[in-house]
Amino acid sequence: MSQGKGFNKENCIFGLDIGTRSIIGIVGYPTVTGFNVIADSFLEHETRAMIDGQIYDIEKVTESVKKVKLEIEKKLGFPLKKVCIAAAGRVLKTTTIHVEQAIDQNTTINDDNVFALELFGIEKAHQEVNVDLNGYELGYHCVGYTVTNYFLNNYQISKLQGHKGKTIGADVLATFLPKEVVESLHQVVQHAGLEVSNLTLEPIAAINIAIPKEYRLLNIALIDIGAGTSDIAITKDGSIIAYGMIPLAGDEITEKIIHEYLVDFKTAEVIKIKSSGKSKKVTYKDIMGLQHAVSLDEINSKIRKSAENLAEKIGDKIKELNCGYSTSAVFIVGGGGQLSGFTDLLAKQLDLPLDRVALRGKTVLNNVNFESGRKKTPDIVTPIGICFSGLDSAKREFIEVYLNDEPIKVFDTNKLTVMDIAAYKGINPKQLIARRGSNLTFMFNGIEKIIKGEVGEPSNILINHQPASLNDRIQMNDYIVIIPAKKGKDAQISTHQLFDKIDPIHIQINGISNQYKPKLKLNGTLVTINYDIHNNDLIETVDPTIKEIFNHYQIVYNGQDIKLNNKKQNVKAMVKDNDILTFDQLNSKSPQQEGIKEPNKLLQTICIQVNGQEVILNTKKDYVFVDIFDHFKFDLSQPKGIVVCEINGEKVTYMSPIENGDILKIYWSND
């Protein structure tokens, strides 16, 4: 056969549309003006080896592919080795999820915060579609998503970056493809002795023909109406923003004809096709063998309700995928869309002018030449689109990358980022954003105190060993490393640490200035040992009594008059900051016994640990190891060996000095 100018085996493209009811194979090559088809083959499945675009019997589908391949090879005169294929759009799942996250209201929202929010939406949508796997044991993976709305503090906003708030939210529309679909397609191709040169999605293959890139700035719906399902794709702002499917299509009309005219399926299909033709009548035989002739008007009248139902369901799905609104225009491809008057029914359903809903067949295949003479009908648009997807050898719809040494095959949306790979693997978005540790909030003397948690370490992301971010683009064979972020330590403070931070009160005692650290109450109980403070704890300082001051400074009191701020008081009176305390000192005893110690011999308070227990010493200016026995119970009356004394891990004697913060141990040893 004539193979046209410019043909050679190297630039030959083999496209295979493996559909639910049939397989279409097309071989052609690019020309200066377009694409020249030199061979094609059409074969219907003998059994239900495929259901709704999913391969259920790999062996039977493989045999059908082999037959199509063999027929085309006979026409060409040479073997085929590589093939372009497409995953069915009818098995895509689309869901819209609303997500919200609490954020630090003192921190400005950045790209990482927004990416984490979007990733959280994808993850939540992924969990939802995987609730019912419908037999797809490998689950689903995301092939595209779009954010329809952002929210700041529950109010809709166009952009989050640069703002501050308590919560951020998003409406995320995500589309998923069963992983099993891709795997089974690869197995069929391999078993048929072929190699996949390009894999795309059927809606994208159709869009590449029916909606040129310059049209995709517009809000357009593409509907591929097949036999059992109608696949939908929506374009806007230069991208495909959503995919969808309804389980109704041409068979809905065929089944109506079967029941109305008592015919088998094949005869009903012929009647359906002829009902959209130019002849005035259609003749057929029913299952009883009787000959009939019916007018086109009668047939279209009988199937109108079914057609209206199909238009209604498609229209509703378009609005659902397009955020509740009709698109600006609708293009229809596929055999099921050629039903007489169907474009008008769909236009009415979407409240669009009649000329805004149109079949795309011959008009979008002007640059395609069929040497076989095949008509340029809407049902051939997707197979041609599959061939076109393989024209650019540098472009692959599915690419392979490596994440932490694991090979991953993902759908290429032309704007894949590290975040898409993280979403594919189901990485928790919280693992990628550095989060400050939890704050600690408590009340101190009636005032709220907040101790901030430590700042966390951000995730470490590398592409081909170079530092990268979640938003960085990825390419074929990229090596990606994601090391999760580390959350900062939660804020913590103990009563001892808080005690160290408390300013002492100043007391003047008989003309000498002194400082005294007040005691603490935790939730109404006097603190005697070290406690960790928790959220919402109530802590207050307790002013000392005159008696406690006397005990602290070892002042001897024998009932002499006491004045507090020049007013006579008893020893139970409370002493506050900057109070002045005066009393008559007794002359019969030394100052150390009878009155306040001299200024250069003021007492000091230290806090130590003895065998893991906190001990406070406040009776002397200087302390040695043996002083702990006045404050710590250790039974020396029944010896169990030799007493061992340690300070900070080193063995010492009873007279070794101890200081604030020292860690002491005392125990019996037989060594």
ZIURMO-V844228 format. One record per residue. RES is the residue in one small letter. SS is DSSP state (H for helix, E for strand, C for the rest). Layout:
RES_SS ; RES_SS
This chain:
m_C ; s_C ; q_C ; g_C ; k_C ; g_C ; f_C ; n_C ; k_H ; e_H ; n_H ; c_E ; i_E ; f_E ; g_E ; l_E ; d_E ; i_E ; g_C ; t_C ; r_C ; s_E ; i_E ; i_E ; g_E ; i_E ; v_E ; g_E ; y_E ; p_E ; t_C ; v_C ; t_C ; g_C ; f_E ; n_E ; v_E ; i_E ; a_E ; d_E ; s_E ; f_E ; l_E ; e_E ; h_C ; e_C ; t_C ; r_C ; a_C ; m_E ; i_E ; d_C ; g_C ; q_E ; i_E ; y_C ; d_C ; i_H ; e_H ; k_H ; v_H ; t_H ; e_H ; s_H ; v_H ; k_H ; k_H ; v_H ; k_H ; l_H ; e_H ; i_H ; e_H ; k_H ; k_H ; l_H ; g_C ; f_C ; p_C ; l_C ; k_C ; k_E ; v_E ; c_E ; i_E ; a_E ; a_E ; a_C ; g_H ; r_H ; v_H ; l_C ; k_E ; t_E ; t_E ; t_E ; i_E ; h_E ; v_E ; e_E ; q_E ; a_E ; i_C ; d_C ; q_C ; n_C ; t_C ; t_C ; i_C ; n_C ; d_H ; d_H ; n_H ; v_H ; f_H ; a_H ; l_H ; e_H ; l_H ; f_H ; g_H ; i_H ; e_H ; k_H ; a_H ; h_H ; q_H ; e_H ; v_H ; n_C ; v_C ; d_C ; l_C ; n_C ; g_C ; y_C ; e_C ; l_C ; g_C ; y_E ; h_E ; c_E ; v_E ; g_E ; y_E ; t_E ; v_E ; t_E ; n_E ; y_E ; f_E ; l_E ; n_C ; n_C ; y_E ; q_E ; i_E ; s_C ; k_C ; l_C ; q_C ; g_C ; h_C ; k_C ; g_C ; k_C ; t_E ; i_E ; g_E ; a_E ; d_E ; v_E ; l_E ; a_E ; t_E ; f_E ; l_E ; p_E ; k_H ; e_H ; v_H ; v_H ; e_H ; s_H ; l_H ; h_H ; q_H ; v_H ; v_H ; q_H ; h_H ; a_C ; g_C ; l_C ; e_E ; v_E ; s_E ; n_E ; l_E ; t_E ; l_E ; e_H ; p_H ; i_H ; a_H ; a_H ; i_H ; n_H ; i_H ; a_H ; i_C ; p_C ; k_H ; e_H ; y_H ; r_C ; l_C ; l_C ; n_C ; i_E ; a_E ; l_E ; i_E ; d_E ; i_E ; g_C ; a_C ; g_C ; t_C ; s_E ; d_E ; i_E ; a_E ; i_E ; t_E ; k_E ; d_C ; g_C ; s_E ; i_E ; i_E ; a_E ; y_E ; g_E ; m_E ; i_E ; p_C ; l_C ; a_C ; g_H ; d_H ; e_H ; i_H ; t_H ; e_H ; k_H ; i_H ; i_H ; h_H ; e_H ; y_H ; l_C ; v_C ; d_C ; f_H ; k_H ; t_H ; a_H ; e_H ; v_H ; i_H ; k_H ; i_H ; k_H ; s_H ; s_C ; g_C ; k_C ; s_C ; k_C ; k_E ; v_E ; t_E ; y_E ; k_E ; d_C ; i_C ; m_C ; g_C ; l_C ; q_E ; h_E ; a_E ; v_E ; s_E ; l_H ; d_H ; e_H ; i_H ; n_H ; s_H ; k_H ; i_H ; r_H ; k_H ; s_H ; a_H ; e_H ; n_H ; l_H ; a_H ; e_H ; k_H ; i_H ; g_H ; d_H ; k_H ; i_H ; k_H ; e_H ; l_H ; n_C ; c_C ; g_C ; y_C ; s_C ; t_C ; s_C ; a_E ; v_E ; f_E ; i_E ; v_E ; g_C ; g_H ; g_H ; g_H ; q_H ; l_C ; s_C ; g_C ; f_H ; t_H ; d_H ; l_H ; l_H ; a_H ; k_H ; q_H ; l_C ; d_C ; l_C ; p_C ; l_H ; d_H ; r_H ; v_E ; a_E ; l_E ; r_C ; g_C ; k_H ; t_H ; v_H ; l_C ; n_C ; n_C ; v_E ; n_E ; f_E ; e_C ; s_C ; g_C ; r_C ; k_C ; k_C ; t_C ; p_H ; d_H ; i_H ; v_H ; t_H ; p_H ; i_H ; g_H ; i_H ; c_H ; f_H ; s_H ; g_C ; l_C ; d_C ; s_C ; a_C ; k_C ; r_C ; e_C ; f_E ; i_E ; e_E ; v_E ; y_E ; l_E ; n_C ; d_C ; e_E ; p_E ; i_E ; k_E ; v_E ; f_E ; d_C ; t_C ; n_C ; k_C ; l_C ; t_E ; v_H ; m_H ; d_H ; i_H ; a_H ; a_H ; y_H ; k_C ; g_C ; i_C ; n_C ; p_H ; k_H ; q_H ; l_C ; i_C ; a_C ; r_C ; r_C ; g_C ; s_C ; n_C ; l_E ; t_E ; f_E ; m_E ; f_E ; n_C ; g_C ; i_E ; e_E ; k_E ; i_E ; i_E ; k_C ; g_C ; e_C ; v_C ; g_C ; e_E ; p_C ; s_C ; n_E ; i_E ; l_E ; i_E ; n_C ; h_C ; q_E ; p_E ; a_C ; s_C ; l_C ; n_C ; d_C ; r_E ; i_C ; q_C ; m_C ; n_C ; d_C ; y_E ; i_E ; v_E ; i_E ; i_E ; p_C ; a_C ; k_E ; k_C ; g_C ; k_C ; d_C ; a_C ; q_C ; i_C ; s_E ; t_H ; h_H ; q_H ; l_H ; f_H ; d_H ; k_H ; i_C ; d_C ; p_C ; i_E ; h_E ; i_E ; q_E ; i_E ; n_C ; g_C ; i_E ; s_E ; n_E ; q_E ; y_E ; k_C ; p_C ; k_E ; l_E ; k_E ; l_E ; n_C ; g_C ; t_E ; l_E ; v_C ; t_C ; i_C ; n_C ; y_C ; d_E ; i_C ; h_C ; n_C ; n_C ; d_C ; l_E ; i_E ; e_E ; t_E ; v_E ; d_C ; p_C ; t_E ; i_H ; k_H ; e_H ; i_H ; f_H ; n_H ; h_H ; y_C ; q_C ; i_C ; v_C ; y_C ; n_C ; g_C ; q_C ; d_C ; i_E ; k_E ; l_E ; n_C ; n_C ; k_E ; k_E ; q_E ; n_C ; v_C ; k_C ; a_C ; m_E ; v_C ; k_C ; d_C ; n_C ; d_E ; i_E ; l_E ; t_E ; f_E ; d_C ; q_C ; l_C ; n_C ; s_C ; k_C ; s_C ; p_H ; q_H ; q_H ; e_H ; g_C ; i_C ; k_C ; e_C ; p_H ; n_H ; k_H ; l_C ; l_C ; q_E ; t_E ; i_E ; c_E ; i_E ; q_E ; v_E ; n_C ; g_C ; q_E ; e_E ; v_E ; i_E ; l_E ; n_E ; t_E ; k_E ; k_C ; d_C ; y_E ; v_E ; f_H ; v_H ; d_H ; i_H ; f_H ; d_H ; h_C ; f_C ; k_C ; f_C ; d_C ; l_C ; s_C ; q_C ; p_C ; k_C ; g_C ; i_E ; v_E ; v_E ; c_E ; e_E ; i_E ; n_C ; g_C ; e_E ; k_E ; v_E ; t_C ; y_C ; m_C ; s_C ; p_E ; i_E ; e_C ; n_C ; g_C ; d_C ; i_E ; l_E ; k_E ; i_E ; y_E ; w_E ; s_E ; n_C ; d_C
